Amino acid sequence: MDFGVENSRETSDSRESGTADLEMTAEAQRPTWSGRLEFILSTVGYAVGLGNVWRFPYLCYNSGGGAFLIPYLTMVLVCGIPLLFMEFTVGQYTRLGPVHAFAKICPLLKAPETPADQYRTRGIEELGGLRWELFGCLVFAWVIVYLCIFKGVKSTGKVVYFTAVFPYFILFALLINNVQLPGAKNGILYFVTPVWSKLFEVKVWLNAAAQVFNSLGIAFGSMISMASYNKFNNNILRDALIVSVANSFTSILAGFVIFSAVGYMSHIHNLPVDNIATDGAGLVFVVYPEVLSTMPVFQLWAPLFFIMLLCLGVDSQFATVEVAVTYIKDEFGVKVLPFLKREELLVLAVCFVCFVLGIPHITKGGIYVFQLMDHYTAVVSLVFLAFFEVVAICWIFGIPRISLMIRRMLGKSPNIYFRVCWLLLCPMLVLCILVSSIIQYTPPHYGKYEYPVWAEWVGWGVSLVSIVWIPFGAIQEIYNNKGSLLQRLKTAMTPTIDLNVMAHLPEKQNLDNLASEKLLSSVPPLTH
């Protein structure tokens, strides 16, 4: 399949001059990555996280082994790569965070944004007290996050050289060790041999889509934020392919590591492979530690493994925090930054709030909180957000406008593959998954523990917190517009970002004194 782009016929000198001028103006007002490698490593580090080393293998384990790879790779090709390319396009072209980028692309759908078993309690009804050793770890983790991002992309870009690369060293070391263990072959065969009947289960396809969206960060806003710090003509198509391939490769690599370890455990415990793995995150804290004990000088490898987990978590957290910081700066920068005096204090405030929100997870019953949130936020709310993102960009904003943005930045238009995915395949597939996730809903559980009804309502409340702002924002936008209801709706669906200005800029026009906001909104939007 050709992932290239078609040559554009538009090569006018005035447009090229306008592109250069706009690029210089935008970059003067927003910091950029020091180099292309920093952006790639940051996005790979964000995409490759804890979900790759435990969630993906666990989904394979529950979904018929190799059978899960078929819907997973299908989702990567049809949704993952096209939507990541789309998000990179939006971020790099607008040079804004996700909230303000969507406010220009589709005002109607913008947001107004707003552990070990012996410590476990009997359920979420008894969270118990804090586990102080984990409290210290939580403080330590957020201190690391703050120190890595308090200087913005300039500091983050340097940290990812280690955090994005180090996990591969550990995973390959584990794989080399595991494949030499007795029983490893049986585990690997379980991983790569499909149970074909599983392909007819909607839940398997739903889990595959959720894994792709979660892992690549689709609809989280983080990829848009990081791309907004790119130079205007950065090759985002290449970057989207690199990130997607690296992410899928890591998931499959972790699958071989896990299932070779599970095969070894089935051998020493004399149990079938499908009776070994534990629920969810238990893979990290049960399977991995057991095979670490088989490695030479395991006293060294054990801490290195948990340093790997720290790297996977921290560099994924970078971008999540950056979304909040970018939004606050874009929306309230004039008011907030003078009050806090320095941007570092804004980052500190965001990190502190995130730290407080993490405290319920480090109680003695914190694993039940974690499983509850994972159940309600990893599928339904995420797919809901992804669907409206696709509708806003692909249908309301329109494929011609996206193609023009890409042509302005890369000099070439996206090929038929991406246009078909954006126009038909992605929206239809995501809609089917959204509907199926609602129809196929099952109450949360952790092992044999069933959550009480009130906990389910809490879970739905947490899920709704992230999605209710879309209809609220649409109502607010329609209410604030003028005219009849139809006129208000039409205005709300009209992009304010200017795509024509670059075609009409004089060759030598001095843009130093023009704000980028005015450049992006002064000319009527391009028509279909």
N, C-alpha and C positions, 0 to 999 in steps of 0.2 A: 504493500500500500504506500502510495506517495504522500509524504507529509510535507512536501515543499510548498511553495507559493508561486502563483502565476505572475508573470511580468505585467506591470501596469503600462498603459499607453500614455499616462500623463507624465510628461517630463519637462514642463515649461520652466524656464529660468526664473520667472517670478515666483513660482511656487517653491522652488528649491531655496531661493533667497529668503522667502517668508518663513520656511521651515527652520532655517538656521537662526534667523532673528528671534523667532519664538522660543527656540530651544535655549538660546543664550539668556533671554529674559527670564524664563521659567527657572533655569538652573541657578540664576543669580539670587532667586528668592527662596530656594529650597536646597538643603544640603543633598549631596549625592554620595553613592558608594565610592570608595577610593579606587576600586577596580571591579571589573566584571566578575572575577572569581569570588569576590566577597559576597556579591548578590547571590550567586549560584550556591555557594556554601551555606549562606544564611537560609535560603529557601529549602535546600536539601535538609539542613539541620532541623528546620521547622517541620517539614513533612515526615522525616524519619524520626519517629519517637517511640515511646513505650508501647503504643498500639501495634507497632511492627513486630516487636519481640514477644508480645504475649497475646494480644487480641487476634491478630491474623492467624497464628498457629492454632489458637483455641477455636476460632471459627472453622478452620479446616477440620479440626478434630471432630466438631459437632456436625459437620456438613458433608460427610462422606469422603474425607481425605482429598484426593486429587480432583474430585468432582467440583470442589469449591473453586479451584483454579480457573475453570471454564467461565463461570459467571463473573468472577473477579477480573480476569483479563479482558472480558467483553466490556465490562463497566469502565475499565481503564481506557480502552480504545474509543468507546462511544461517548463517554461522559468526562472521564478524568482529564485526558490530554486536551480536548477542545475547551472545556470549561476553565482549566488552568490557563491556557493561552488567552482566553477571553478576559479573565481577571487580570492577568499581566498587562493586557492591552489597555483596559480601563485605568489601572493604576498609573502606568507609565505615561499615557497620553494626558490624563487630567492632572497628574502630579498632585493628587489629593487623596486623603484617606477614604475609606469605603462610604461613610455617611455622606460626605460632601460630594463625592464623585457621583453617587446615585441621585443626589439632589439635582444635579445638572443633567444626568442622563434620563432619569424618569422621576420627576418630582412626586408623582402619585404614589410610588412605592418606596420612597425614601423612609428611613426610620427617624423619629424625632429624638435619637438614641439614649438612650438612658443606660489486717496485718497479722502478726503471728497468732495461731489458733489459741494458744494458752491464755491470751489476753482478751479473747473475744467474749462479749456478753451473750445472753440468750436471744437477743434480737434488738431491733431498733427502738423498742420500748424502753430498753435499759442501756443507754449510751455509756453510763458510768462516768468516772472522772477522766481528766486528761492523762494521757500517757506522756509524762514529762520528757522522756528521752526523745519521743517523736516531736514534741513541741520544740525542743532544741534543734532538731533536724529541720523543722519547718522554718524556724528563724534563720538558720544557716543557709537554707536553699534560697530564701528570698533576699538575703544579703548578697548572695552570689548573683542572682538575677539583677539586682539593682546595680552592683558594681560593673556588670557587663553591658548595661544599656543606658546608664545615666548620662553618657555623652552622646547618645543617639547612635546613628548608623556608623559613626566614626569608631566608636568603641566596640559595637556589636560585630562589625566586619572583621575585627582582629581576633576576637574570641573564637569565632566559628572555625578558624583554621585548626583548632584543636578539638572542639566539641563535636564538630561534624565528621571528623576523620577517625578519631580514637575508637568509637564503637565498632568500626569495621575490623580493626586489629583484634579486638576481643572476640567478635563473632567468628572470624576465621580461625583463631586459635582454638575456640571451643569446638568448631566443626572438625578440625584436624584430629583433635583428641577423641571426639565422640564416635567418629566412624570406625575407630580401632577397637571400640568396646564390644563385648559379646552381646548379641541381640540387636545391635544398632541397625542391621540390615532389615529386620522385620519392621522396625519403626519407620524407616525410610520408605519401604514398600507400602506401608499403610498410608503414608503421606501422598505418594505419587499415583497410587492405584485408585481410580475413581469408583465411587458407588453410584452408578448411573441413575438409579431411581431417585437420588437426591436432587437431580436437576429438574424434576417436576414439582418440587416444593417451592412455593413462592417465597417462603422465609429465607431460603438459601440465597436467592437473587436479591432479596431485600438486604440481607446481611452483607452481601458483596458490594452493593451500592453504598451502604452506610460506611463500610470499611474504606472505600475509595474516597468518599467525601471527607471522612474524618482524617484519614492519613494525609491526603493532599491539602487539606485545609480549605476545601471548596465551601463557599458561603460563610466562612468565618470572618472574612474581611482582612485577614492577616496578609495574604498574598497581594491583595490590592495595595495595602499600606506599604509593604516592602518594595513593590514595583514602582510606587510613586517617588521613590528616591533614586530611580535609575536616570541615566541620561536619556534624552528624548529619542535617540536613534538606536538604543540598545536592542540587540537581536533577541526579542522575547520568545520567538518561535523556537529557536535553538534552546533557550533556557527552559522553556516549558517541557520540551522533550527530555532534556537532561534530568530535570527534577522528577518527572514521571517515571522514567526508566530506573533512576536510582532508588526511588521509593519502592517500586515493585520488586526490584532486585533484592533490596534489603528484606522485604517481607518474605520472599521465597527463601532467601538465605537463612533467615531466622526459623523458617519452617523446617528446613533440613537439620538445623541445630537442635531444635526442640524434639522432633520426631526421632532422631537418632538417640537422643537422651531417653525418650519415652520407651523406645525399643530396649534399651539397656535396662531400664527400671522393670519392664515387664519380664525380662530374663531373670534378674536377680530375685524378684518377688514371686516368680512363677505365676504370673497373671497375664490374661490377654491384653494386648495393646490398648484396646478400647475401654479398659477398666483402670487405667493409670492416671490420666490427667485430671486435675482438679478444676473447679470453676474459675473462669476469668483470670484475675491477677495471680491466682494460686500458681500458675505456671512459672512465674518469675521467682516466687519464694519457696517453691517445693522442687520443681524439676531441675532448674538451673543449679541451685546449691548442691543437689545430690551429685550431679556430674562434675561439678567443680572439685569435689573431694577426690575424684579419680585422676586429676591432673597432677603432674609433677610439680613440686613446690606449691601445693595448693594454698598455703598460707599467703602467698603472694598474689595468686590469681583471684582469690575470693575478694579482697578489697578492690582489685582492678575491675572486677565485674560490677561491683556496686558503684564505682566511679563511672563506668559506662552507663549505668542506669541514670546516674545524676546528669551526665552529659545529654542523654536522650531527652530527659525531662526539661532540663534548663534551656537548651536551645530551642525547644518547642515553645517554651514559655516566653521567650524573648518577644516573638512576634505578637503573641496574644496581648502582652502588656503594651507593646508598641501601638496596637490598634487604639487602645483607650487613650494613650498619650497623644497620638496624632489627632484623634477626634477633638480632644480638649483644646489642643493648640489651634486647630483649624476653626473651631467654633467660638472658643472663649479666650483665645490667646491674648487679645488686647486687654482683657479684664483680669485674667488669672495670672499671667506672667508678671505684671507689675506688682501684684499682691504678694506673690511668692518670691519675688525678686530674681530668682534664677530658675532655669528650666530643670536643673537637677532636683529641686524641691518638688516640682510637679511629678517627676518620675517617682520620687520617694513616697509621695502621698498615694499614688496609684498602687505601688507595691505594698504599702501598708494596708490598704483596703483589701487587696487580694489575699494578703496574709491572714487577716481577720476572717475572711470568708472560708479559709481553709481549715480553721480550727475544729469545726465539727467532725472532720475526717480523722482527727488524731485522738479522739476519745477511745475508750476501750471497745465501744461498739461502732467505731468509725467505718469499719468495712461494710456495714449495712448501709450507711449513708452513701458510701462510694458506689455500691452496687445499685442503689436506688437512683442516683443521679445518672449513672452510666446507662441504665435501662431507659430512662425517659428523655435524655438529651442526645444520646448517640444515634438515634434513628429518626423518630417522628419529627422532632423540632428541627433537626438539621436538614432533613429532606424537605420539610416545609419551607425553610429559608432558601434552600437551593432552587426549589421550584419557582418562587417569586423572583429570585435573582435572574433566572433564565428567562422568565416572562418579561421582566423589565428591560433586559438588555437585548434579547434576541427577537422579541415580538414587538414591544412598544418602541424601544429605541431603534431597532431594525438592523438587519444584516447589512444593507447598503452603508449605513453610518459606521458600523464596526469595521467594515472593509475599508472605508475611506480613512479611518483612524490608523489602521495598520499600514495602508499605503503611504500615509504621511510620514510614519515613523520608519518603515522598512524599505519604502520605495517599491513594494510589491503587494499585490492583493492576496488574501487567503484563498487557497484553492477550493475546489468543489467539495472536497471531503469535509473541511471545517464548516463550510456554509450549510451543507446538508445536516451535519450534526447539530449546529446551532439552531437552524430553522425548524427541523422536524424531530430528529432522533432524541436529542437531549430533553426538550420539553415533554415529549410524549412518554419517554422512558421514566423521567423523574415523576411525572404525574401518575403513571401506573404504580410506581413504587410508593408514592405518598398514599394513594388510595388503598393499596394492599397493606401498607403498614398500619393503617387504621382498622381495616377489616380483620387483619390477622393479629390484632392486639392480644397479648397475653399478660396477666398480672406478673409483677416482678417476683423473683425468688432468689435466694442464695443457698445453693445446695438443696436441702430438704426444708429449709425455713421459708415459710410463706409470710409475706408482709401483711400487716393489718390494713383495713380499709382506709383509715385516716392517713397512713403512710402513702397509699396510692394517690390520694388527693393531694398530698404534699408534692409527690412526684409530678403530677399533672400541673400543679402550680408552678413548679420550677421550669417545666417544659414551656408553659405558656409565657413566662416572663420574657423569653427571647423572641416570641413570635407575635404577641399581641400588638407590638408597636407598628407592625406593618399596616393592619387595618386602621389603627388609631392615627397613624401618619397620613394615610390616604384620606380619612375623614377630615383631618385638620387641613390638609392641602386644598381639598375641594371647598371647604368652608371659607378659607381665606381668599379664594379667588372671587372674581366678580362676574356678574351675568347670570343667565339661566343655568339650570343644573347641567344641561348638555354642554354649554359653553365653559362652565367651570371644569367639567371633566375633561374636555378637550384641551384646555389650558394646562391642566395637571399632567396630561400625557404628552405634552410638547416639551422636548428637550431644550434646555437653556444653554447647553454647551455649543460653542460656535465652531463649526467645521469648515466654514467658507472663508474665514478671515485670512487663512494662510495663502489662499489662491489670489488674494487681492492686495497683499502687502507690497508697497513699493520696494524695489530692490535694495535701496540704501537707507530705508526708513530707520530712524533711531527709536528704539523701543525702551530705552533705559528708564524712562519716567512713567511708563505705562504699567499698571498692575496686571498680573496675569488673569485675575478674575474678570477684568474688563475685556481682555482679549478673548476670553472663552464665552462671553455672554452678549456681546454687543451686536452681533449680526444674526439675523433670523436663521433658524436651524435648517439644515439640508432637508429637502423633501425627497420622498421615495421616487 
